[in-house]
Amino acid sequence: MKAISSGATGRFALVVKPEHLANRFKDSILPPVLATPVMIMAMENAALNAVRGYLETGESVVGTRVNVQHLAATTVGQTVIATAEVTAVEGGRITFVVSAYDEIEEIGKGTHERMVIEVARLQQRLDAKIERLAATRTGPR
């Protein structure tokens, strides 16, 4: 990983579609509004975009902490713009301040943390976990 500058920023835009709504995958009685996990996804993607240019080949960043407030509802057809700014870098741990807006107002804000990982090493750990899982499913009962 190249040295990441505090203050590096990223953006991510999302047009709200029916599959992004809380009443589709959470509680069907809710009005058609953007689900909080989708807003968080937009914030996480903005954070990735803030540091993408600093990553070496074979590296990525994964989310390790999210602390956000969902402040306002957003409806189908509106555009959400999420932003992220690097506030601290400690080794491979990167902290961001994140926010999200629709055309009318701020809809979310908070902090987010990501860790730099080597994708191949993560895949090795996942492969080992899958093997352990398979062994538990085929072992004696």
C-alpha positions in Angstrom: 0.0 0.0 0.0 1.2 3.5 -0.9 1.1 6.1 1.9 -2.5 7.3 2.1 -3.0 11.0 2.7 -5.3 12.2 5.5 -7.9 14.2 3.7 -8.2 11.9 0.6 -11.8 11.8 -0.5 -14.1 9.6 -2.5 -17.7 9.7 -3.8 -20.3 7.1 -4.9 -23.6 7.9 -6.5 -26.7 5.7 -6.5 -30.1 6.2 -8.1 -32.7 4.6 -5.7 -34.5 1.7 -7.3 -37.2 -0.5 -5.9 -34.7 -3.2 -4.9 -33.0 -0.6 -2.6 -36.1 -0.1 -0.5 -36.6 -1.1 3.1 -40.1 -2.5 2.4 -38.5 -5.0 -0.1 -36.2 -6.8 2.2 -37.0 -5.7 5.7 -40.6 -4.8 6.7 -43.2 -4.8 4.0 -45.4 -2.3 5.8 -42.8 0.5 5.5 -43.3 3.2 2.9 -41.0 3.0 -0.1 -37.8 4.5 1.3 -34.2 3.8 1.0 -33.0 1.0 3.4 -30.3 1.9 5.8 -28.0 -1.0 4.7 -28.1 0.4 1.2 -27.1 3.8 2.4 -24.3 2.2 4.3 -23.2 0.4 1.1 -23.0 3.7 -0.7 -20.9 5.1 2.1 -18.6 2.1 2.0 -18.2 2.4 -1.7 -17.3 6.1 -1.3 -14.6 5.1 1.2 -13.2 2.5 -1.2 -13.1 5.1 -3.9 -11.2 7.4 -1.6 -8.3 5.0 -1.3 -8.4 2.9 -4.5 -5.6 4.8 -6.0 -3.3 4.0 -3.1 -3.7 0.2 -3.2 -1.0 -2.0 -4.7 -1.9 -4.9 -7.2 -3.6 -7.6 -5.2 -4.7 -5.4 -2.4 -8.2 -4.2 -1.5 -9.9 -2.8 1.6 -12.7 -4.4 3.6 -15.1 -2.8 6.1 -14.4 -3.5 9.8 -16.6 -0.8 11.5 -19.6 1.3 10.7 -21.1 3.9 13.0 -23.7 6.0 11.1 -27.0 7.8 11.7 -29.7 7.5 9.0 -31.2 11.0 9.3 -33.8 11.3 6.5 -35.9 9.2 4.1 -35.1 9.0 0.4 -37.6 7.8 -2.2 -37.4 5.9 -5.5 -35.9 7.9 -8.3 -33.8 10.1 -6.1 -30.0 10.2 -6.4 -27.9 9.5 -3.3 -24.4 10.9 -3.3 -22.2 9.4 -0.6 -18.8 10.9 0.3 -15.9 9.7 2.4 -12.8 11.5 3.7 -9.8 9.8 5.3 -9.3 11.1 8.8 -6.7 8.7 10.1 -4.4 5.9 8.9 -2.7 3.5 11.3 -0.8 0.8 9.5 -3.5 -0.9 7.3 -6.4 0.5 9.3 -8.1 3.5 7.7 -10.7 5.7 9.3 -13.2 7.8 7.4 -15.9 10.4 8.1 -18.8 9.5 5.8 -22.0 11.3 4.7 -24.8 10.8 2.2 -27.1 13.3 0.6 -30.1 13.2 -1.7 -31.2 16.2 -3.8 -33.0 17.8 -0.9 -30.9 17.1 2.3 -28.3 15.2 4.2 -29.6 11.7 4.8 -26.8 10.1 6.7 -23.5 10.7 8.5 -21.0 9.0 10.6 -17.7 7.2 10.7 -16.4 4.1 8.9 -13.2 2.0 9.2 -11.6 -0.2 6.6 -8.6 -2.5 6.6 -6.1 -3.1 3.8 -6.0 -6.8 2.9 -4.1 -9.0 0.5 -6.9 -10.6 -1.6 -5.0 -13.9 -2.2 -4.4 -14.3 1.6 -8.1 -13.7 2.3 -9.0 -16.3 -0.3 -6.6 -18.8 1.4 -8.4 -18.2 4.7 -11.8 -18.6 3.0 -10.7 -21.8 1.3 -9.6 -23.2 4.7 -12.9 -22.2 6.3 -14.9 -23.9 3.5 -12.8 -27.1 4.0 -13.5 -27.0 7.8 -17.2 -26.5 7.1 -17.3 -29.4 4.6 -15.6 -31.6 7.2 -18.3 -30.7 9.8 -21.1 -31.6 7.4 -19.6 -34.9 6.3 -18.2 -36.1 9.6 -19.8 -38.6 12.0 -23.3 -37.8 13.3 
